[in-house]
Every structure is written in structure tokens, then in C-alpha cells.
């Protein structure tokens, strides 16, 4: 499954590093690509959006699903 997620509260490159590391630690995640300019995260893997969203919230950010396939 591939998810395109927007995290509007991502304000700096430190946020990018926190989010990237946090999401990569989740079981089933194969890749994480973060575009700071658009505040979008692409996540590929065998994992549900809810688990990714819960992790992002645990890290102190809000996540909104834009697209999944």
C-alpha cells in the first residue's frame, strides 16, 4: 500500500528527521519519502494508515491522508 499524507505542522528540517525516523521504525514500512516544501510524506509498505497516523500523532504532529493506492 502507498499512502500520500500531508503534515501541515511540519515546520523545519528537524521535524522532517523526527518524522522520517519515527515512521521508518514501524513494522511493515518499506520506504518513507518526505517533501518538506509541500509538507507531504509518501509511505510504502504493508501497514495501515491508522498505524502511521497514530505514530505521527505520538511524535506531536497531525496527519491527513491525501491519497492511498
Long-range contacts (C-beta under 8 A, 24 or more apart in sequence): 1-44, 1-45, 1-46, 1-47, 1-48, 1-68, 1-69, 2-42, 2-43, 2-44, 2-68, 2-69, 3-41, 3-42, 3-43, 3-44, 3-49, 3-52, 3-65, 3-67, 3-68, 4-40, 4-41, 4-42, 4-65, 4-66, 4-67, 4-68, 5-40, 5-41, 5-42, 5-43, 5-49, 5-52, 5-53, 5-56, 5-63, 5-64, 5-65, 5-66, 6-38, 6-39, 6-40, 6-41, 6-63, 6-64, 6-66, 7-39, 7-40, 7-41, 7-56, 7-61, 7-62, 7-63, 7-64, 8-39, 8-62, 8-64, 9-60, 9-61, 9-62, 10-34, 10-36, 10-39, 10-61, 15-61, 18-59, 19-56, 19-59, 19-61, 22-55, 22-56, 22-58, 22-59, 23-52, 23-55, 23-56, 25-55, 26-51, 26-52, 26-55, 40-66
